Amino acid sequence: MAQKRVAQQAPTTPQTRTMFSDVQAAGVVVFRPGREVLLVHRPRYDDWSFPKGKLDPGEHRTTAAVREVAEETGVRVRLGAPLASQRYPNGARMKSVHYWVGRVVGDDDVSGYPLNDEIDAVEWVPYDQALERLTYEHDVDTLREAKKLRKATHAVVVLRHGSAQTRKSWTGDDRRRPLVEAGRRQAEQLVPLLAAYGVTRVVSSPNQRCLQTVNPYVDATGLCLEECDAVSEEGSTPEGVTAAVEALVEGDDNGVLCTHRPVLPAVLDALGVAELEPQLETAEMIVAHVRKGRIVALERHGV
């Protein structure tokens, strides 16, 4: 077995590292049938690792993870269950790398990837061989964790609508109360987040503020928007909310359910995670990763 290396770093001290915020990066442990995992070789460091990279300014870590896989391997992926983040010294700063298990969307052939000065090899490697091939001990630990979560899941995303005009300032029918400018920006920012999880089914309260929250994603993908009065403030009932949630949990699609703050406790109860804090911020979402009707992982993101 090749000797594993620690993350490459310049000499520094704990005191100097605490002066700066962490460098933020994201990556994906991508599996395909046969327990093969996708690895890349970087000639600059002469190391084998998972596809990963630093976040662009203002970029969400989920979006960065998917983008980096595409840039470094040519493979499109959607995110599955989250993994423990890595954190290690990186020069005068610390580096945090956020990881997910990933599934290929479309073609998994990497033979046509144009090799370059940053990535000079991209390979599907059997799991046992990958444990030997990986250069860093922390990557070996991440791969062992990922193996336990490698089986396919689908995502159920519970989303609170974006920032809307206040009730006090709105004199019309509350169902028509719209998003404010900040809420419309949030709705646009949600597009790559939902895309990172491969959302293919969009269910929403028919109230204007919810529809405006998911419409940019619907417009970008061409998906059909399903309006569901059972998750609106005015039309929700415990039975209706349960039916809407169960349809997503028991289905195969990666789905998003956009609803309102007062309805969230009933949604989380129907999802079987009533213990979670239900007070989501506007445009914040909970992602449940479901396999055979059972939640195997949860995460929470805002824009």
C-alpha positions as CSV (number, residue, x, y, z in Angstrom):
1,M,0.0,0.0,0.0
2,A,1.4,3.4,-1.0
3,Q,2.1,5.7,1.9
4,K,-0.7,8.3,2.3
5,R,0.1,12.0,2.5
6,V,-1.3,14.8,4.6
7,A,-2.8,17.7,2.8
8,Q,-0.1,19.9,1.2
9,Q,0.6,23.0,3.2
10,A,3.0,25.8,3.8
11,P,4.6,26.3,7.2
12,T,2.3,28.3,9.5
13,T,1.1,28.4,13.1
14,P,-2.3,28.0,14.7
15,Q,-2.2,31.7,15.6
16,T,-1.8,32.8,12.0
17,R,-4.4,30.4,10.7
18,T,-7.1,31.7,13.0
19,M,-6.7,35.3,11.6
20,F,-8.5,34.3,8.4
21,S,-11.8,32.6,7.5
22,D,-11.5,29.1,5.9
23,V,-11.0,28.6,2.2
24,Q,-14.3,27.0,1.1
25,A,-14.3,24.2,-1.4
26,A,-16.7,21.4,-2.4
27,G,-16.5,18.1,-4.1
28,V,-18.4,14.8,-4.8
29,V,-17.6,11.1,-4.3
30,V,-19.2,9.8,-7.4
31,F,-20.2,6.1,-7.7
32,R,-21.4,4.0,-10.6
33,P,-22.6,0.3,-10.6
34,G,-19.8,-2.1,-9.7
35,R,-18.7,0.0,-6.7
36,E,-16.5,2.1,-9.0
37,V,-15.6,5.6,-7.8
38,L,-14.5,8.5,-9.9
39,L,-11.0,9.8,-9.2
40,V,-8.8,12.4,-10.8
41,H,-5.0,12.9,-10.8
42,R,-3.6,16.4,-10.4
43,P,0.0,16.7,-11.8
44,R,0.7,19.9,-9.9
45,Y,0.5,17.9,-6.6
46,D,1.0,14.4,-8.1
47,D,-2.0,13.2,-6.1
48,W,-5.2,11.2,-6.7
49,S,-8.3,12.6,-5.2
50,F,-12.0,13.2,-5.7
51,P,-13.1,15.9,-8.1
52,K,-13.4,19.1,-6.0
53,G,-12.5,22.8,-6.1
54,K,-12.9,26.2,-4.5
55,L,-16.2,28.1,-4.5
56,D,-16.5,31.0,-6.9
57,P,-17.4,34.3,-5.2
58,G,-21.0,34.2,-4.1
59,E,-21.4,30.6,-5.2
60,H,-23.3,28.1,-3.0
61,R,-21.3,25.0,-2.0
62,T,-23.9,22.6,-3.6
63,T,-23.6,24.4,-6.9
64,A,-19.8,24.4,-6.7
65,A,-19.7,20.7,-6.0
66,V,-21.7,19.8,-9.2
67,R,-19.8,22.4,-11.3
68,E,-16.3,21.1,-10.2
69,V,-17.2,17.5,-11.2
70,A,-18.3,18.6,-14.6
71,E,-15.2,20.8,-15.1
72,E,-12.7,18.2,-13.8
73,T,-14.2,15.0,-15.4
74,G,-16.8,16.0,-18.0
75,V,-19.5,14.1,-16.0
76,R,-22.8,15.6,-14.9
77,V,-24.0,14.5,-11.5
78,R,-26.7,15.2,-9.0
79,L,-26.1,15.3,-5.3
80,G,-27.1,12.5,-2.9
81,A,-26.5,12.3,0.8
82,P,-24.1,14.7,2.4
83,L,-20.8,13.5,3.9
84,A,-18.7,14.9,6.7
85,S,-16.7,17.9,5.7
86,Q,-12.9,17.8,5.6
87,R,-10.9,20.6,7.3
88,Y,-7.2,21.0,7.2
89,P,-4.4,23.6,7.1
90,N,-3.9,25.3,3.7
91,G,-1.0,27.7,3.9
92,A,-1.8,30.6,6.2
93,R,-5.5,29.6,6.3
94,M,-7.6,26.5,7.0
95,K,-9.5,24.9,4.2
96,S,-13.0,23.3,4.5
97,V,-14.1,20.9,1.8
98,H,-17.8,20.0,1.7
99,Y,-18.6,16.6,0.2
100,W,-21.6,14.6,-1.0
101,V,-22.2,11.2,-2.5
102,G,-23.0,11.7,-6.2
103,R,-24.9,9.9,-9.0
104,V,-24.2,10.3,-12.7
105,V,-26.8,12.0,-14.8
106,G,-26.5,10.8,-18.3
107,D,-23.3,9.4,-19.8
108,D,-20.6,8.2,-17.4
109,D,-17.9,7.7,-20.1
110,V,-14.8,9.8,-19.2
111,S,-12.6,8.6,-22.1
112,G,-13.3,11.8,-24.1
113,Y,-12.4,14.2,-21.3
114,P,-9.7,16.7,-22.6
115,L,-6.8,16.2,-20.2
116,N,-4.9,19.3,-19.2
117,D,-2.3,20.8,-16.9
118,E,-4.7,20.7,-13.9
119,I,-6.2,17.2,-14.5
120,D,-4.1,14.7,-16.4
121,A,-6.1,11.6,-15.6
122,V,-9.7,10.7,-14.9
123,E,-10.6,7.2,-14.1
124,W,-13.4,5.0,-12.7
125,V,-11.6,2.9,-10.1
126,P,-13.0,-0.1,-8.1
127,Y,-13.7,0.7,-4.5
128,D,-10.9,-1.5,-3.0
129,Q,-8.4,-0.1,-5.5
130,A,-9.5,3.4,-4.8
131,L,-8.7,3.0,-1.1
132,E,-5.1,2.2,-2.3
133,R,-5.0,4.9,-5.0
134,L,-6.1,7.9,-3.0
135,T,-3.2,9.9,-1.8
136,Y,-4.5,11.4,1.4
137,E,-5.7,9.7,4.5
138,H,-8.6,12.0,4.9
139,D,-9.9,11.1,1.4
140,V,-9.7,7.4,2.4
141,D,-11.9,8.2,5.4
142,T,-14.3,10.1,3.2
143,L,-14.5,7.2,0.8
144,R,-15.2,4.7,3.6
145,E,-18.0,6.9,4.8
146,A,-19.4,7.3,1.3
147,K,-19.5,3.6,0.7
148,K,-22.2,3.3,3.4
149,L,-24.4,5.8,1.6
150,R,-23.6,4.9,-2.0
151,K,-26.9,3.3,-2.8
152,A,-29.3,5.5,-4.8
153,T,-31.6,7.8,-3.0
154,H,-34.1,10.4,-4.2
155,A,-34.4,13.9,-2.7
156,V,-37.5,15.4,-1.1
157,V,-36.9,19.2,-0.7
158,V,-39.2,21.1,1.7
159,L,-38.9,24.8,0.7
160,R,-40.3,27.9,2.4
161,H,-41.2,30.7,-0.2
162,G,-39.0,33.7,-0.7
163,S,-39.3,37.1,1.0
164,A,-42.8,38.5,0.4
165,Q,-44.6,41.8,0.9
166,T,-45.7,42.0,4.5
167,R,-49.2,41.2,5.5
168,K,-49.7,44.7,7.0
169,S,-48.7,46.4,3.8
170,W,-50.9,44.2,1.6
171,T,-54.6,45.1,1.3
172,G,-55.7,42.5,-1.3
173,D,-56.4,38.8,-1.1
174,D,-53.5,37.3,0.9
175,R,-53.3,34.5,-1.7
176,R,-52.1,37.1,-4.2
177,R,-49.5,38.7,-1.9
178,P,-46.3,38.7,-4.0
179,L,-42.6,38.5,-3.4
180,V,-40.6,41.6,-3.0
181,E,-37.4,42.3,-4.9
182,A,-35.3,40.4,-2.4
183,G,-37.6,37.5,-2.7
184,R,-37.4,37.5,-6.5
185,R,-33.6,37.4,-6.2
186,Q,-33.9,34.5,-3.8
187,A,-36.0,32.6,-6.3
188,E,-33.3,33.1,-9.0
189,Q,-30.6,31.9,-6.6
190,L,-32.6,28.7,-5.8
191,V,-32.4,27.6,-9.4
192,P,-28.9,26.1,-9.3
193,L,-29.5,24.7,-5.8
194,L,-32.5,22.7,-6.9
195,A,-30.7,21.7,-10.0
196,A,-27.8,20.3,-7.9
197,Y,-30.2,17.8,-6.5
198,G,-31.7,17.0,-9.9
199,V,-35.2,18.1,-9.0
200,T,-37.7,16.8,-11.6
201,R,-41.0,17.3,-9.8
202,V,-42.2,20.7,-8.5
203,V,-45.2,20.9,-6.1
204,S,-46.3,24.2,-4.7
205,S,-49.0,26.0,-2.8
206,P,-51.0,28.0,-5.4
207,N,-50.4,31.2,-3.5
208,Q,-48.6,33.8,-5.5
209,R,-45.5,34.0,-3.2
210,C,-44.9,30.3,-3.5
211,L,-45.5,30.2,-7.3
212,Q,-43.1,33.1,-7.8
213,T,-40.5,31.2,-5.7
214,V,-40.4,28.1,-7.9
215,N,-41.3,29.6,-11.3
216,P,-37.7,30.5,-12.2
217,Y,-36.7,26.9,-11.7
218,V,-39.7,25.7,-13.7
219,D,-38.9,28.2,-16.5
220,A,-35.3,27.1,-16.6
221,T,-36.1,23.4,-16.7
222,G,-39.3,23.2,-18.6
223,L,-40.9,21.1,-15.9
224,C,-44.6,21.0,-15.1
225,L,-45.6,23.0,-12.0
226,E,-48.1,21.1,-9.8
227,E,-50.3,23.4,-7.7
228,C,-51.5,21.8,-4.4
229,D,-54.0,23.7,-2.3
230,A,-53.4,21.2,0.5
231,V,-50.1,22.9,1.3
232,S,-51.4,26.4,1.2
233,E,-52.2,28.4,4.4
234,E,-55.9,28.6,3.5
235,G,-56.4,25.0,2.3
236,S,-54.1,22.9,4.4
237,T,-55.4,20.0,6.5
238,P,-53.4,17.3,8.3
239,E,-54.7,14.7,5.9
240,G,-54.0,16.8,2.8
241,V,-50.5,17.7,3.9
242,T,-49.7,14.0,4.7
243,A,-51.0,12.9,1.3
244,A,-48.8,15.5,-0.5
245,V,-45.7,14.6,1.4
246,E,-46.2,10.8,1.1
247,A,-46.6,11.2,-2.7
248,L,-43.1,12.6,-2.8
249,V,-41.6,10.2,-0.3
250,E,-43.0,7.1,-2.0
251,G,-42.3,8.3,-5.5
252,D,-39.0,8.0,-7.5
253,D,-38.7,11.7,-8.5
254,N,-36.5,14.2,-6.9
255,G,-39.1,16.6,-5.8
256,V,-39.6,20.0,-4.2
257,L,-42.6,21.1,-2.1
258,C,-42.9,24.9,-1.7
259,T,-45.1,26.0,1.2
260,H,-45.6,28.5,4.0
261,R,-44.2,29.0,7.5
262,P,-47.4,28.1,9.3
263,V,-47.7,24.9,7.3
264,L,-44.1,23.7,7.8
265,P,-44.7,21.9,11.2
266,A,-47.4,19.7,9.6
267,V,-45.1,19.1,6.6
268,L,-42.2,18.0,8.8
269,D,-44.5,15.9,10.9
270,A,-45.7,14.1,7.8
271,L,-42.1,13.7,6.7
272,G,-41.3,12.0,10.0
273,V,-38.9,14.7,11.2
274,A,-41.2,16.7,13.5
275,E,-38.2,17.1,15.9
276,L,-36.5,19.5,13.4
277,E,-36.8,23.2,14.0
278,P,-39.7,24.2,11.7
279,Q,-38.8,27.9,11.5
280,L,-37.1,28.1,8.2
281,E,-36.0,31.4,6.9
282,T,-37.4,32.7,3.6
283,A,-36.1,30.6,0.7
284,E,-34.5,28.1,3.1
285,M,-34.9,24.4,2.5
286,I,-34.6,21.0,4.1
287,V,-33.4,18.2,1.9
288,A,-34.4,14.7,2.9
289,H,-32.5,11.9,1.1
290,V,-34.9,8.9,0.8
291,R,-34.3,5.3,0.0
292,K,-37.2,2.8,-0.1
293,G,-39.4,5.2,1.9
294,R,-36.9,5.8,4.6
295,I,-34.9,9.0,5.2
296,V,-31.2,8.2,5.3
297,A,-29.8,11.7,5.5
298,L,-31.0,15.3,6.1
299,E,-29.5,18.7,5.3
300,R,-30.5,22.3,5.4
301,H,-29.6,25.1,3.0
302,G,-30.4,28.8,2.5
303,V,-29.5,31.1,-0.4
